[in-house]
């Protein structure tokens, strides 16, 4: 064989090897330029498959991965979106996502996760969206989220979290949306939210909070939406929303055991547009309730004897024109009786 023939053979062999290494995994299908999207959902997989190195989206939904092993995704350096929903995951090992320095989206919804080892999220410095809802997570150890310096949205709803401790969000300073609905929270310790003072949306509904966590909430500065529905809280204290009052626009306090707002509960609240207060034990609202910007207010009128100043009532009526409401300009969860 002459030299040129030899080189042609070598090039052919390298091309063959390249095609093998870049092949779509068995039981999966691939699309997108250069096989960038690898779809392996509901494929009966029990091990993380090898994928082409240029893969940007990997869909592994509805498979069987009880433990996500250390370095299981290490060679997927260009991966941006990883889907692991409904994959029977129980444990995430230390360094499970090591090497995924380009990952932005991580979906772990609807698994059985109860153990997340320290360092599980190492290398996820670009992660922006993390979905951990519908699992069995009992707590969030301090430092677990520290690598997630660009985290923007965190879904932790429908887990078994009982308490938030100081330092739990250390490192996640850019977190803006935090969903903790449907857990077993009985307390937010002072300082629990001090690392995420820029939260814009906080959902704490369907927990077991028996008192409003004044100290923890006072660390928030720009909160726009707060949801505390379905918690057995009876009293909202003075200055409850003051630290973020000029930003607060949506407040959900329905279906609680609310008996009273302290006289200065709404101190500093100036931009509230929507408030849901129905299905409580309230008999009155405080005089400084911020009606002036209100667009939607839901109440339980058979229980609440609402007394509004004439000027305030006119402003609200102008913003919420409703036919024959039980109170001027105020909507209700109970329709007015037919005349």
Backbone bond lengths (Angstrom), bond angles and torsions (degrees), N, CA, C in turn:
res aa  C-N    CA-C-N  psi(-1)  N-CA   C-N-CA  omega(-1)  CA-C   N-CA-C  phi
1 X - - - 1.474 - - 1.530 108.69 -
2 X 1.363 115.90 128.41 1.456 117.83 178.36 1.529 110.61 -74.79
3 X 1.344 114.30 172.08 1.474 118.72 -174.39 1.524 111.79 -63.05
4 X 1.332 117.51 -42.26 1.474 119.39 -178.76 1.528 111.09 -63.99
5 X 1.335 115.58 -38.54 1.455 118.78 177.21 1.513 112.26 -64.64
6 X 1.327 115.36 -38.45 1.462 119.70 178.17 1.531 111.05 -61.05
7 X 1.349 115.73 -46.69 1.474 119.32 -179.84 1.521 112.03 -64.00
8 X 1.330 116.07 -37.38 1.465 119.11 177.28 1.524 111.08 -63.42
9 X 1.319 116.60 -37.67 1.466 120.35 178.45 1.523 111.29 -66.35
10 X 1.333 114.84 -41.63 1.467 119.34 178.74 1.522 110.72 -63.16
11 X 1.345 116.29 -44.93 1.470 119.78 179.11 1.517 111.32 -62.27
12 X 1.314 116.32 -39.46 1.465 120.27 178.90 1.526 111.12 -63.84
13 X 1.358 115.31 -40.75 1.460 119.67 178.53 1.523 111.29 -64.71
14 X 1.335 116.46 -42.91 1.469 120.37 178.95 1.517 111.05 -63.52
15 X 1.317 116.17 -39.96 1.470 119.71 178.22 1.524 110.83 -63.87
16 X 1.350 114.47 -39.92 1.474 119.06 178.52 1.517 110.93 -63.40
17 X 1.363 115.93 -45.14 1.465 119.96 178.59 1.519 111.36 -62.44
18 X 1.323 116.11 -39.70 1.473 119.95 179.70 1.514 110.73 -62.72
19 X 1.350 115.34 -40.72 1.465 117.80 -179.18 1.520 111.35 -66.65
20 X 1.356 115.80 -33.15 1.469 119.16 178.17 1.519 110.73 -67.69
21 X 1.349 115.65 -46.73 1.468 119.22 -176.93 1.525 111.31 -67.69
22 X 1.333 117.50 -26.82 1.456 119.94 -178.13 1.521 112.22 -94.55
23 X 1.306 118.07 5.43 1.458 121.26 -176.25 1.526 111.13 -67.78
24 X 1.336 115.23 150.88 1.460 120.59 175.56 1.529 108.92 -69.13
25 X 1.334 118.86 136.35 1.477 120.96 -178.64 1.527 111.81 -61.26
26 X 1.326 117.26 150.35 1.471 120.47 175.36 1.532 110.85 -57.92
27 X 1.305 116.38 147.21 1.481 123.97 179.55 1.517 113.09 69.76
28 X 1.325 117.71 7.61 1.470 121.79 179.37 1.527 108.30 -119.49
29 X 1.300 116.26 167.44 1.449 119.92 168.31 1.511 108.91 -131.82
30 X 1.315 115.95 147.96 1.458 121.31 -172.43 1.519 109.72 -126.19
31 X 1.294 116.45 145.69 1.461 120.71 176.51 1.520 108.29 -153.36
32 X 1.298 115.71 -178.94 1.453 119.84 -173.01 1.514 109.21 87.34
33 X 1.311 116.88 156.07 1.458 120.64 179.28 1.514 111.76 -55.64
34 X 1.334 116.47 131.23 1.473 122.05 179.34 1.531 112.87 57.71
35 X 1.324 116.95 35.03 1.478 121.65 177.07 1.530 111.76 56.41
36 X 1.307 117.82 44.66 1.463 120.81 -176.49 1.528 112.61 -75.32
37 X 1.317 118.60 -24.58 1.463 122.45 -179.80 1.525 109.19 -110.73
38 X 1.328 116.79 118.06 1.463 122.01 -179.90 1.528 108.09 -113.65
39 X 1.332 116.04 119.22 1.467 122.30 -174.16 1.526 108.89 -113.00
40 X 1.321 116.12 113.71 1.482 121.78 -178.24 1.528 110.32 -128.45
41 X 1.308 118.33 31.27 1.457 119.84 -176.07 1.528 111.19 -71.80
42 X 1.349 114.79 139.50 1.470 122.02 176.52 1.536 111.89 54.62
43 X 1.345 114.46 44.58 1.464 119.78 -175.45 1.523 112.40 -106.44
44 X 1.341 118.36 6.98 1.452 121.22 179.70 1.520 114.19 72.00
45 X 1.326 116.71 21.16 1.470 120.46 -177.43 1.520 111.23 -74.46
46 X 1.324 116.36 143.22 1.465 122.62 174.93 1.533 111.46 -121.53
47 X 1.320 116.62 -4.87 1.461 122.32 175.94 1.522 108.89 -132.72
48 X 1.324 115.88 149.86 1.452 120.10 176.43 1.530 108.42 -65.74
49 X 1.315 118.81 124.21 1.464 120.33 -176.51 1.532 112.40 -76.75
50 X 1.315 116.20 158.00 1.453 121.90 170.53 1.521 107.87 -80.06
51 X 1.316 116.90 133.42 1.461 120.45 -176.97 1.526 109.11 -126.93
52 X 1.335 117.71 160.53 1.460 120.17 176.51 1.528 110.75 -55.67
53 X 1.317 116.27 144.10 1.470 120.22 -173.22 1.518 112.66 -65.95
54 X 1.338 117.25 -19.81 1.466 119.69 -179.65 1.531 112.54 -89.12
55 X 1.332 118.29 4.96 1.467 121.84 -178.64 1.530 110.87 -58.58
56 X 1.329 115.10 131.30 1.468 120.76 178.36 1.527 111.86 -111.19
57 X 1.325 117.57 -28.70 1.468 121.71 176.40 1.512 108.78 -126.95
58 X 1.333 115.97 126.91 1.467 121.87 178.06 1.518 109.13 -125.37
59 X 1.323 115.84 117.40 1.463 122.12 -178.70 1.523 108.83 -106.26
60 X 1.345 115.93 109.43 1.469 122.36 -179.95 1.530 111.49 -117.16
61 X 1.308 118.03 26.09 1.460 121.73 -178.50 1.529 111.82 -59.70
62 X 1.328 114.88 149.42 1.469 123.04 169.93 1.521 112.25 59.91
63 X 1.338 115.70 43.77 1.456 121.13 172.00 1.525 108.42 -116.64
64 X 1.308 118.61 -158.11 1.462 121.02 -174.51 1.526 109.82 -135.71
65 X 1.331 115.51 92.85 1.466 121.77 179.77 1.535 109.03 -126.11
66 X 1.330 119.14 77.87 1.476 120.54 -176.56 1.530 113.48 -54.87
67 X 1.337 116.69 -36.50 1.465 121.13 178.60 1.524 107.99 -127.75
68 X 1.340 116.35 125.73 1.463 119.11 171.78 1.526 106.92 -83.49
69 X 1.326 118.02 113.61 1.463 120.28 -171.18 1.526 113.01 -78.45
70 X 1.308 115.96 161.22 1.460 121.95 172.66 1.523 109.53 -58.57
71 X 1.320 116.00 134.97 1.476 122.62 176.85 1.522 113.77 63.45
72 X 1.313 117.17 23.04 1.461 119.61 -178.44 1.517 114.45 -66.22
73 X 1.330 116.59 -20.93 1.469 120.84 -178.35 1.534 111.36 -122.24
74 X 1.296 116.95 18.66 1.465 122.07 -167.39 1.525 114.02 -57.29
75 X 1.327 117.95 -34.43 1.466 120.58 -175.16 1.528 113.54 -90.17
76 X 1.320 117.50 7.50 1.472 120.83 -177.22 1.526 109.70 -100.67
77 X 1.319 116.02 60.38 1.465 121.12 -168.18 1.522 113.82 -68.79
78 X 1.329 117.95 -18.89 1.466 120.81 -178.25 1.526 112.49 -99.93
79 X 1.335 116.58 3.95 1.465 120.37 -176.26 1.526 110.95 -65.08
80 X 1.336 116.02 131.31 1.464 122.72 179.25 1.523 111.45 -109.50
81 X 1.333 117.29 -34.48 1.465 121.61 -175.55 1.525 109.94 -133.83
82 X 1.346 116.24 124.42 1.467 122.01 -177.73 1.526 109.57 -125.18
83 X 1.343 115.83 121.96 1.463 122.30 -175.23 1.525 109.40 -111.73
84 X 1.336 116.40 115.76 1.462 122.06 -178.91 1.528 111.34 -129.16
85 X 1.318 117.41 26.61 1.453 120.50 -179.25 1.533 111.25 -63.94
86 X 1.319 115.50 147.71 1.473 122.51 171.64 1.526 112.48 52.16
87 X 1.332 115.44 45.76 1.472 120.09 -177.44 1.525 112.52 -116.23
88 X 1.331 117.83 20.67 1.467 123.98 173.66 1.535 112.87 59.77
89 X 1.309 115.60 29.13 1.472 120.34 -179.14 1.525 109.46 -73.58
90 X 1.322 116.81 130.24 1.458 122.63 177.50 1.528 112.09 -110.98
91 X 1.319 116.12 -29.01 1.471 119.90 -173.97 1.526 110.13 -141.73
92 X 1.338 115.41 139.82 1.459 121.58 173.87 1.519 107.34 -113.85
93 X 1.316 116.92 117.68 1.459 122.17 -174.81 1.530 111.82 -76.75
94 X 1.316 115.94 161.37 1.457 121.44 171.72 1.523 109.36 -56.88
95 X 1.326 116.56 131.42 1.461 120.33 178.34 1.514 114.63 69.73
96 X 1.322 117.13 22.54 1.469 119.92 -178.16 1.522 112.13 -59.74
97 X 1.330 116.45 -33.72 1.465 120.36 -176.65 1.533 111.57 -109.52
98 X 1.300 115.76 21.18 1.468 120.49 -178.73 1.533 110.05 -59.19
99 X 1.314 115.81 136.26 1.458 121.95 -179.61 1.515 113.98 97.06
100 X 1.351 117.47 -13.89 1.467 120.88 -176.84 1.530 110.50 -88.31
101 X 1.312 115.80 62.74 1.471 120.29 -175.24 1.521 113.56 -78.06
102 X 1.326 116.86 -6.11 1.467 120.63 177.31 1.527 112.30 -107.18
103 X 1.332 117.02 -0.31 1.469 120.12 -174.95 1.525 111.34 -67.72
104 X 1.338 115.47 130.65 1.472 122.21 179.21 1.522 110.93 -111.39
105 X 1.340 117.53 -37.26 1.466 122.72 -175.71 1.529 109.40 -118.63
106 X 1.341 116.75 127.49 1.459 121.68 176.44 1.522 108.91 -132.45
107 X 1.335 115.99 116.38 1.456 122.56 -175.76 1.532 109.60 -110.60
108 X 1.337 116.25 115.08 1.466 122.39 179.83 1.530 110.98 -126.37
109 X 1.309 116.82 22.38 1.462 123.20 -178.30 1.527 112.27 -63.51
110 X 1.343 115.38 147.48 1.469 122.80 171.23 1.522 112.02 60.49
111 X 1.333 115.39 54.42 1.451 121.75 171.15 1.529 108.56 -121.71
112 X 1.312 117.27 -160.40 1.475 121.40 179.06 1.530 109.68 -123.67
113 X 1.308 116.45 33.57 1.461 121.66 -172.69 1.527 110.54 -65.72
114 X 1.318 116.43 120.76 1.461 122.01 174.95 1.527 111.41 -124.92
115 X 1.337 116.75 -14.33 1.467 121.25 -179.71 1.527 109.02 -127.27
116 X 1.331 114.90 122.63 1.460 121.19 171.85 1.519 106.31 -124.22
117 X 1.317 116.69 109.08 1.455 120.88 -174.62 1.535 111.58 -71.26
118 X 1.351 117.42 150.77 1.471 120.12 175.25 1.530 109.91 -54.54
119 X 1.317 116.02 138.03 1.460 120.42 -179.48 1.516 114.18 81.34
120 X 1.327 116.72 8.64 1.470 119.70 -178.82 1.522 111.95 -60.40
121 X 1.336 116.72 -33.54 1.462 120.34 -175.79 1.527 112.88 -102.40
122 X 1.312 117.26 18.06 1.462 120.58 176.67 1.527 110.75 -55.35
123 X 1.318 116.46 142.43 1.467 126.24 177.23 1.520 113.46 81.80
124 X 1.332 119.39 -5.96 1.469 120.37 -176.88 1.528 110.99 -86.68
125 X 1.318 115.66 54.31 1.469 120.14 -174.61 1.525 112.90 -72.85
126 X 1.337 118.06 -18.44 1.468 120.74 178.88 1.525 112.52 -101.42
127 X 1.329 117.55 -0.66 1.466 119.93 -176.78 1.523 110.50 -62.16
128 X 1.326 115.52 129.35 1.464 121.99 -176.54 1.523 111.94 -115.73
129 X 1.319 117.35 -33.97 1.465 122.75 -177.12 1.525 109.10 -125.30
130 X 1.339 116.42 119.64 1.460 121.42 -179.05 1.532 109.29 -126.23
131 X 1.332 115.68 120.29 1.460 122.31 -178.28 1.528 108.79 -111.24
132 X 1.332 115.87 109.22 1.462 122.62 178.22 1.528 110.99 -122.02
133 X 1.305 117.91 19.17 1.456 121.68 -177.02 1.531 111.16 -74.68
134 X 1.334 114.46 158.81 1.474 123.21 179.85 1.525 111.51 59.87
135 X 1.329 114.79 55.43 1.458 122.01 174.77 1.527 109.03 -132.21
136 X 1.335 117.44 -158.99 1.464 121.71 -179.50 1.528 110.75 -127.40
137 X 1.306 116.22 34.43 1.466 121.80 -176.34 1.522 109.76 -68.06
138 X 1.353 119.30 121.72 1.471 121.42 -176.95 1.529 113.56 -87.24
139 X 1.325 117.80 -28.03 1.469 120.23 179.86 1.525 108.98 -161.82
140 X 1.339 113.99 171.18 1.456 121.31 177.96 1.520 107.74 -119.58
141 X 1.323 118.53 103.07 1.467 120.82 -178.91 1.530 111.34 -62.81
142 X 1.305 115.65 146.91 1.459 121.30 177.18 1.521 109.54 -59.72
143 X 1.320 115.92 132.83 1.454 120.95 178.53 1.513 114.70 93.25
144 X 1.331 117.53 -12.17 1.460 120.33 -177.49 1.523 111.75 -59.36
145 X 1.340 116.22 -39.51 1.459 120.64 -175.78 1.527 113.15 -95.10
146 X 1.324 117.44 2.82 1.465 121.30 -174.72 1.526 114.32 -55.87
147 X 1.338 119.90 -37.65 1.472 118.61 179.67 1.530 114.00 -68.66
148 X 1.338 117.62 -13.60 1.464 121.41 -170.10 1.528 110.81 -90.39
149 X 1.322 115.56 65.25 1.468 120.69 -172.04 1.521 112.54 -72.96
150 X 1.341 118.63 -14.06 1.456 121.71 178.31 1.523 113.05 -112.08
151 X 1.326 116.74 13.55 1.467 120.11 -178.65 1.523 110.32 -63.19
152 X 1.332 115.63 130.11 1.465 121.92 -176.89 1.527 111.75 -113.99
153 X 1.335 116.49 -41.36 1.473 121.75 -179.09 1.527 108.99 -128.50
154 X 1.346 116.25 128.87 1.464 121.86 179.82 1.522 109.41 -128.06
155 X 1.338 115.53 118.22 1.466 121.89 178.80 1.529 108.61 -102.76
156 X 1.341 116.10 116.31 1.467 122.12 178.13 1.527 111.24 -128.05
157 X 1.319 117.42 18.60 1.453 120.76 -179.01 1.514 112.91 -65.74
158 X 1.327 115.70 154.80 1.476 122.82 176.41 1.518 112.07 57.13
159 X 1.334 115.30 54.30 1.456 123.04 171.49 1.525 108.48 -123.55
160 X 1.340 118.04 -156.46 1.463 121.66 -178.40 1.529 111.36 -126.98
161 X 1.318 115.88 31.78 1.462 121.31 -177.62 1.524 109.82 -71.79
162 X 1.337 117.26 128.44 1.464 121.80 -175.36 1.529 113.05 -105.22
163 X 1.328 116.82 -22.14 1.462 118.87 -173.48 1.525 110.06 -154.80
164 X 1.314 115.92 144.19 1.460 121.04 171.94 1.526 107.86 -110.44
165 X 1.339 116.11 124.16 1.459 121.58 -176.05 1.522 110.43 -106.58
166 X 1.331 116.82 159.41 1.462 119.89 175.85 1.527 111.01 -57.43
167 X 1.319 115.96 138.90 1.456 120.97 177.76 1.508 114.91 88.06
168 X 1.336 117.64 -3.36 1.457 120.01 -175.72 1.532 111.20 -65.50
169 X 1.337 116.90 -28.19 1.465 120.39 179.94 1.527 112.20 -106.92
170 X 1.292 116.45 18.93 1.457 120.74 -179.79 1.524 110.95 -56.27
171 X 1.316 116.68 128.38 1.460 122.03 -179.59 1.507 113.78 98.58
172 X 1.325 117.67 -28.09 1.473 121.25 -177.47 1.525 110.17 -89.87
173 X 1.312 115.97 54.50 1.465 121.40 -171.45 1.529 113.57 -68.76
174 X 1.333 117.64 -19.59 1.461 120.64 -179.30 1.527 113.04 -96.09
175 X 1.327 117.67 7.60 1.466 120.32 -179.81 1.527 109.99 -62.25
176 X 1.347 115.74 129.99 1.459 121.01 -177.72 1.528 112.73 -117.37
177 X 1.319 118.54 -34.17 1.467 122.43 -179.86 1.510 108.19 -120.39
178 X 1.332 116.47 122.47 1.462 122.19 -179.39 1.523 109.30 -128.50
179 X 1.339 116.21 118.80 1.458 122.59 -177.95 1.524 109.16 -111.94
180 X 1.339 115.67 115.07 1.462 122.64 179.63 1.531 110.78 -125.46
181 X 1.299 117.92 25.47 1.458 122.60 -179.51 1.525 111.49 -62.43
182 X 1.323 115.60 149.45 1.468 121.93 170.76 1.527 112.07 58.13
183 X 1.344 115.62 52.70 1.454 122.36 171.14 1.528 108.19 -117.65
184 X 1.323 117.21 -158.15 1.468 121.19 179.25 1.521 110.34 -121.55
185 X 1.319 116.54 32.14 1.455 121.21 -176.76 1.519 111.72 -63.70
186 X 1.317 116.33 125.38 1.453 121.65 173.32 1.521 111.39 -109.45
187 X 1.341 115.80 -12.64 1.458 118.37 -175.23 1.528 110.85 -160.99
188 X 1.317 115.28 143.48 1.453 122.55 166.52 1.516 105.93 -114.62
189 X 1.319 116.69 107.80 1.463 119.66 -175.38 1.522 111.09 -67.66
190 X 1.341 117.29 151.47 1.470 120.05 175.65 1.525 110.68 -52.63
191 X 1.310 116.19 132.39 1.457 120.62 -179.45 1.508 114.62 89.92
192 X 1.332 117.49 -5.19 1.472 119.93 -176.90 1.525 112.02 -62.31
193 X 1.336 117.15 -29.08 1.460 121.19 -176.65 1.530 112.60 -110.43
194 X 1.318 117.60 11.31 1.458 119.39 -174.14 1.527 112.82 -68.20
195 X 1.327 118.05 -22.44 1.466 120.47 179.54 1.518 112.64 -86.61
196 X 1.331 117.48 -7.08 1.469 120.88 -178.90 1.526 109.80 -127.58
197 X 1.318 115.65 48.12 1.464 120.43 -175.39 1.522 112.62 -67.01
198 X 1.343 118.66 -11.75 1.460 121.64 -179.87 1.524 113.29 -96.44
199 X 1.331 117.19 16.51 1.471 119.60 176.10 1.521 110.57 -55.89
200 X 1.340 115.63 137.02 1.465 121.29 174.06 1.527 110.91 -104.41
201 X 1.340 117.40 -30.17 1.467 122.11 -178.63 1.520 108.77 -131.50
202 X 1.337 116.10 127.75 1.467 121.63 178.54 1.520 109.09 -135.23
203 X 1.328 117.01 117.28 1.462 122.36 177.70 1.521 109.18 -110.81
204 X 1.343 115.66 117.49 1.458 123.14 178.92 1.526 110.89 -123.46
205 X 1.307 117.69 18.88 1.456 121.77 -176.73 1.528 111.45 -70.30
206 X 1.324 114.95 157.44 1.472 123.21 177.87 1.528 111.50 60.13
207 X 1.327 115.46 48.44 1.458 122.20 173.09 1.524 108.95 -122.38
208 X 1.328 117.60 -161.82 1.458 121.96 -177.61 1.532 111.21 -122.20
209 X 1.315 116.94 33.80 1.459 120.82 178.64 1.525 109.35 -71.93
210 X 1.309 116.91 120.15 1.469 120.67 -178.66 1.523 111.96 -97.87
211 X 1.318 117.33 -11.39 1.461 121.11 175.95 1.516 109.28 -142.37
212 X 1.296 115.76 150.06 1.461 120.57 -179.01 1.531 108.86 -69.14
213 X 1.346 118.73 126.25 1.476 121.53 -174.91 1.526 112.01 -78.62
214 X 1.327 115.93 75.91 1.468 121.99 -172.31 1.522 111.92 -55.68
215 X 1.318 117.32 -50.85 1.455 120.54 -174.22 1.524 112.05 -63.98
216 X 1.320 117.05 -45.52 1.466 120.29 -179.69 1.526 110.98 -63.80
217 X 1.331 117.03 -41.55 1.458 120.74 -177.12 1.524 111.94 -70.90
218 X 1.313 117.31 -24.56 1.470 120.41 -177.47 1.522 112.58 -68.53
219 X 1.333 117.71 -10.58 1.460 121.01 178.05 1.531 112.02 -82.21
220 X 1.331 116.83 -15.49 1.457 120.89 -178.20 1.521 110.05 -80.79
221 X 1.334 115.96 143.54 1.462 120.37 -172.87 1.523 113.93 -119.46
222 X 1.328 118.49 -31.37 1.465 120.01 -171.77 1.526 111.90 -132.04
223 X 1.324 117.28 30.10 1.462 121.02 -176.90 1.529 110.74 -65.98
224 X 1.330 116.03 129.65 1.457 121.89 -179.34 1.528 112.27 -104.92
225 X 1.322 116.37 -28.16 1.470 120.01 -177.21 1.518 109.95 -137.58
226 X 1.345 115.96 124.13 1.459 122.33 179.27 1.522 109.29 -126.01
227 X 1.330 116.33 127.14 1.463 121.02 -179.96 1.519 109.00 -122.61
228 X 1.333 115.96 115.70 1.465 122.72 179.31 1.525 112.09 -123.08
229 X 1.294 117.73 13.23 1.466 122.83 -178.25 1.529 111.72 -53.11
230 X 1.329 115.53 150.03 1.476 121.87 174.99 1.534 112.24 60.64
231 X 1.318 116.85 41.78 1.465 123.31 168.05 1.530 107.13 -121.53
232 X 1.328 119.53 144.75 1.471 121.18 -176.34 1.528 113.69 -81.15
233 X 1.321 116.89 46.96 1.467 122.38 178.81 1.527 108.96 -85.16
234 X 1.326 117.28 133.44 1.466 121.47 -177.04 1.527 112.95 -102.61
235 X 1.331 117.08 -29.40 1.470 120.38 -174.81 1.526 109.81 -133.59
236 X 1.325 115.89 134.32 1.464 120.98 170.23 1.530 106.75 -99.88
237 X 1.336 118.18 118.31 1.464 121.03 -170.35 1.523 113.21 -79.69
238 X 1.323 115.30 173.46 1.466 121.34 174.48 1.520 110.38 -56.95
239 X 1.329 115.57 144.05 1.471 123.06 173.02 1.535 112.95 59.70
240 X 1.318 116.04 27.88 1.468 119.70 -175.88 1.526 112.41 -60.16
241 X 1.324 116.92 -35.98 1.464 120.97 -173.86 1.534 112.60 -115.65
242 X 1.309 116.77 11.23 1.467 120.34 -168.60 1.532 113.47 -61.63
243 X 1.316 118.07 -39.18 1.466 119.83 -174.52 1.530 112.31 -64.04
244 X 1.336 116.99 -26.05 1.471 120.59 179.97 1.525 111.57 -125.03
245 X 1.342 117.07 16.52 1.455 121.89 -171.90 1.508 115.32 -58.84
246 X 1.310 118.37 -34.99 1.469 118.87 -177.19 1.524 112.83 -77.84
247 X 1.338 117.39 -4.72 1.461 121.42 176.17 1.530 112.61 -108.92
248 X 1.320 117.67 -22.04 1.459 121.73 -173.91 1.523 111.20 -62.73
249 X 1.358 115.44 124.12 1.457 120.69 -179.91 1.533 113.21 -119.97
250 X 1.331 116.94 -28.71 1.464 120.44 -177.21 1.520 109.27 -130.21
251 X 1.337 116.19 127.23 1.467 121.71 -176.99 1.523 108.71 -133.49
252 X 1.330 116.82 119.30 1.464 122.12 179.11 1.525 109.46 -112.01
253 X 1.338 115.41 108.46 1.465 122.09 178.96 1.520 110.22 -126.39
254 X 1.302 117.87 28.55 1.462 122.19 -177.63 1.528 111.20 -80.94
255 X 1.323 114.96 160.31 1.474 122.67 174.23 1.527 112.67 54.71
256 X 1.313 115.71 44.91 1.453 121.88 175.01 1.525 107.43 -112.96
257 X 1.318 116.52 -154.53 1.459 120.54 173.39 1.524 110.31 -121.32
258 X 1.320 114.73 31.87 1.456 120.75 -174.08 1.521 111.85 -60.86
259 X 1.336 114.54 125.66 1.459 121.37 174.52 1.519 111.53 -107.55
260 X 1.341 115.79 -25.15 1.457 116.96 -169.53 1.527 111.66 -159.74
261 X 1.324 114.62 144.50 1.455 122.90 162.84 1.522 107.62 -103.57
262 X 1.322 117.61 130.61 1.460 119.33 173.05 1.523 109.07 -60.28
263 X 1.329 116.15 157.66 1.462 121.11 -174.20 1.520 112.57 -55.48
264 X 1.329 116.93 -35.63 1.460 120.58 -177.62 1.525 112.36 -111.26
265 X 1.327 116.16 29.75 1.467 119.83 -178.81 1.520 111.62 -59.75
266 X 1.329 116.54 -34.56 1.460 120.37 -175.58 1.526 112.95 -101.33
267 X 1.309 117.12 22.13 1.471 120.66 176.71 1.522 109.77 -57.43
268 X 1.319 116.08 129.80 1.454 121.46 177.59 1.515 115.29 85.79
269 X 1.342 118.01 -6.50 1.466 121.06 -179.05 1.535 108.32 -85.10
270 X 1.326 116.09 117.26 1.466 119.97 -173.55 1.523 114.37 -125.35
271 X 1.340 118.30 -15.68 1.464 120.61 -172.66 1.528 113.39 -120.22
272 X 1.321 118.23 14.90 1.460 120.54 -175.39 1.533 110.72 -63.86
273 X 1.353 115.09 126.17 1.458 120.64 -178.66 1.523 112.55 -111.79
274 X 1.328 116.97 -31.84 1.462 120.91 -176.46 1.517 109.58 -133.17
275 X 1.335 116.11 127.75 1.469 120.92 177.03 1.516 109.23 -138.36
276 X 1.323 115.99 127.00 1.461 122.12 176.91 1.528 107.91 -110.54
277 X 1.337 115.65 114.66 1.463 121.95 -175.54 1.528 112.12 -125.12
278 X 1.303 118.45 10.32 1.462 121.34 -174.07 1.527 112.14 -69.94
279 X 1.327 114.36 161.25 1.470 122.90 177.45 1.528 111.92 58.72
280 X 1.318 114.88 53.84 1.459 123.13 173.95 1.523 108.77 -130.74
281 X 1.347 116.25 -167.72 1.466 121.18 -179.89 1.524 111.05 -114.47
282 X 1.308 115.90 22.06 1.462 121.04 -177.54 1.526 111.16 -68.02
283 X 1.310 115.96 142.07 1.461 121.02 172.88 1.525 111.91 -115.65
284 X 1.331 116.71 -12.19 1.464 119.66 176.90 1.527 109.40 -160.70
285 X 1.321 114.75 162.87 1.453 122.05 173.77 1.523 108.60 -109.25
286 X 1.331 117.32 151.12 1.467 118.86 179.45 1.531 111.23 -66.11
287 X 1.316 116.31 155.38 1.464 120.92 -175.97 1.527 111.85 -65.08
288 X 1.324 116.58 -25.58 1.468 117.87 -179.26 1.533 112.63 -94.15
289 X 1.328 117.38 19.62 1.463 119.60 175.55 1.523 108.21 -59.25
290 X 1.331 119.00 132.12 1.474 121.79 -169.83 1.531 113.56 -82.18
291 X 1.307 116.43 78.13 1.460 120.89 -178.02 1.531 113.50 -75.69
292 X 1.309 117.99 -20.16 1.462 119.95 -165.81 1.528 114.50 -63.22
293 X 1.354 119.35 -30.34 1.463 121.79 179.19 1.534 112.18 -104.94
294 X 1.324 116.81 3.02 1.456 121.24 -170.41 1.528 112.49 -65.45
295 X 1.342 115.49 133.48 1.457 122.14 175.01 1.532 111.57 -112.42
296 X 1.337 116.83 -35.03 1.467 121.11 178.89 1.520 109.15 -137.43
297 X 1.325 115.79 125.14 1.461 121.55 176.34 1.513 108.21 -137.06
298 X 1.334 117.98 118.99 1.457 120.98 179.55 1.520 109.10 -111.57
299 X 1.341 115.01 134.91 1.464 122.77 -174.66 1.516 109.43 -137.98
300 X 1.318 115.94 174.71 1.459 122.05 171.79 1.527 107.30 -111.23
301 X 1.321 117.83 92.91 1.473 121.02 -168.27 1.516 114.68 -66.27
302 X 1.308 119.29 -26.56 1.461 119.12 -178.42 1.525 111.15 -69.12
303 X 1.334 115.41 -20.76 1.459 119.49 179.14 1.523 111.72 -100.14
304 X 1.341 115.39 -33.25 1.457 120.17 -170.88 1.517 110.71 -98.55
305 X 1.322 115.65 118.60 1.465 121.10 174.26 1.521 107.22 -93.46
306 X 1.327 116.30 97.13 1.455 120.75 -171.60 1.522 110.96 -89.33
307 X 1.310 116.08 126.22 1.456 122.36 177.38 1.530 107.83 -114.53
308 X 1.320 117.36 112.24 1.451 121.60 -179.68 1.518 110.56 -113.66
309 X 1.334 117.88 137.96 1.466 119.88 170.99 1.519 109.32 -59.37
310 X 1.319 117.30 146.74 1.461 121.37 -175.64 1.520 112.08 -57.29
311 X 1.320 118.06 -41.90 1.459 121.21 -178.08 1.523 111.02 -66.19
312 X 1.317 116.53 -42.67 1.466 120.25 179.63 1.518 110.12 -65.59
313 X 1.325 116.74 -43.65 1.455 121.66 -179.81 1.517 110.66 -58.26
314 X 1.330 117.23 -40.68 1.455 120.67 -179.47 1.522 110.84 -64.77
315 X 1.337 117.03 -40.22 1.464 120.25 179.08 1.518 110.46 -63.25
316 X 1.310 116.12 -44.33 1.460 119.45 -178.34 1.518 110.39 -68.26
317 X 1.320 116.29 -41.50 1.450 119.76 179.83 1.528 110.79 -60.69
318 X 1.318 116.02 -37.56 1.457 120.30 180.00 1.528 111.14 -65.85
319 X 1.339 117.03 -35.95 1.458 120.89 -176.82 1.528 112.00 -83.57
320 X 1.326 118.03 -25.65 1.461 120.46 -177.88 1.520 109.30 -126.99
321 X 1.330 118.14 78.50 1.465 120.22 -178.28 1.530 110.72 -77.03
322 X 1.307 116.63 107.04 1.465 121.81 -179.33 1.521 109.62 -123.70
323 X 1.329 117.53 145.73 1.469 119.85 179.84 1.530 111.72 -73.07
324 X 1.306 116.25 122.71 1.465 122.92 174.76 1.523 113.87 45.76
325 X 1.333 118.32 56.00 1.469 118.96 178.56 1.517 110.11 -71.76
326 X 1.329 117.24 157.76 1.458 119.91 178.17 1.515 112.44 -66.36
327 X 1.332 118.07 -28.07 1.453 122.98 172.91 1.519 107.65 -129.43
328 X 1.301 118.77 145.85 1.468 120.61 -176.49 1.519 111.84 -55.64
329 X 1.350 115.15 119.39 1.446 120.02 173.31 1.506 115.78 70.45
330 X 1.330 119.33 12.75 1.461 121.58 -177.19 1.518 108.93 -121.26
331 X 1.338 117.14 122.40 1.454 120.40 178.59 1.513 109.76 -78.35
332 X 1.329 116.13 168.00 1.477 118.97 -173.76 1.515 109.80 -146.55
333 X 1.336 114.36 153.86 1.466 118.43 174.66 1.520 111.52 -79.19
334 X 1.322 117.78 -10.68 1.467 122.23 176.92 1.532 107.85 -113.94
335 X 1.336 119.41 120.14 1.466 119.86 -177.20 1.516 111.61 -67.36
336 X 1.340 117.43 151.31 1.469 120.30 179.57 1.526 110.66 -64.97
337 X 1.326 115.03 149.67 1.468 120.08 178.88 1.518 109.86 -66.42
338 X 1.311 118.30 142.01 1.467 120.05 178.48 1.526 110.16 -66.29
339 X 1.315 115.60 142.00 1.472 119.79 -178.51 1.519 109.71 -82.33
